[in-house]
Amino acid sequence: MGVNRFVLNGISYHGHGAINEIPGIIKSKGFKKAFVASDPDLVKFGVTAKVTDLLDQNGIAYEVYSDIKPNPTIENVKSGVEAYKASGADFMITIGGGSSMDTGKGIGIIVNNPEYADVRSLEGVAPTKNRTVFTIAVPTTGGTGAESTINYVITDVEKKRKFVCVDPNDIPDIAVVDPDMMASMPKGLSASTGMDALTHAIEGYTTAAAWELSDCLNLEAIKLIAKNLRKAVDNDPDGREGMALAQYVTAMAYSNVGLGIAHSMAHTLGAVYDTPHGVACAMMLPIVMEFNAEATGDKFKYIAEAFDINTEGMSQEEYRKAAIDAVRQLSVDVGIPTKLDKLKEEDLDFLCESAAADACAPGNPKPASLEQFREMFKKLM
């Protein structure tokens, strides 16, 4: 076994009401003005205000930046860098799902590493010298776990592709994981972001670089999701708390060991059809699990058991099928479609080439040929 690196948040706060810690954190650090990156819907529906009201009550100055799309673009990052510089802020608070946090990571990295002002230059593993701007990350979805990862994903609208950036310098300094911030998520978003978390956990558990430290985290996350996602979609507070924890726990792990082709394919669908990331992941996950099954040893046995399935006396083939069926059933139960109507035959070549070139593809437990990618994409038609 070679050397494994593990990068984690400095500090995280968990539980109902955790956001109340934020003013104290800011005061203890002596910061003067916050740059609050949050998406327009969260601003509109008063979710961002749950945090900015606390800043108001404590006399902390801030500026809100909300030029952020669900699949954030190069433009969102560039205009954010300008807004940050103009704001006079000395730290950042990102409030939202992966979109707000990924945009914030891009902004913070470029502000402190101006030689990477061309956002495309950050693709892959960019050897940035300086940490991002000091960031407090507050997730509002139980899914991406972006508050505890070293990755972010930006959409290149011009080239119809998403690119993944991996940089230990981008991990937020502090994560505040408060399930109450997730309570206003509509059902569909709870379902899709929760299935994104499950895809992280299963891909992270079966990825080529997985090892004991990541496995114990990912397996625990699968158990939490199997037990809590249906409840969270029904807005049950315990279900929300379970999903808030699950998405954070798997992100600690997958961020360090990588993912697989369910993510490569989901990134491509997101770039071409603007499919929400979690929906694309949920649709691809059981299809990719079938493809990968033979390369996963006995891991599907433990996935099946995480879904409370008794695998005693099951053959390898049976427990693998049981794990895939359990994932597919969960996805259907929370209302994720199994078909993508927008998918067109004439796009398949581009989709397959993009998925094969994606940064998540090499982590898959077995390689996929363009023809195999095509077969998997076709299952969505």
Secondary structure, DSSP 4 states (H G I P E B T S, - for coil): ---------SEEEESTTGGGGHHHHHHHHT--EEEEEE-HHHHHTTHHHHHHHHHHHTT-EEEEE----SS-BHHHHHHHHHHHHHHT-SEEEEEESHHHHHHHHHHHHHHH-GGG-SGGGGSBS----SPPSPEEEEE-SSS--GGG-SEEEEEETTTTEEEEEE-GGGS-SEEEE-GGGGTT--HHHHHHHHHHHHHHHHHHHHSTT--HHHHHHHHHHHHHHHHHHHHHHTT-HHHHHHHHHHHHHHHHHHHHH---HHHHHHHHHHHHH---HHHHHHHHHHHHHHHHGGGSTTHHHHHHHHTT---TT--HHHHHHHHHHHHHHHHHHTT--S--TT--GGGHHHHHHHHHHSTTGGGSSS---HHHHHHHHHTT-
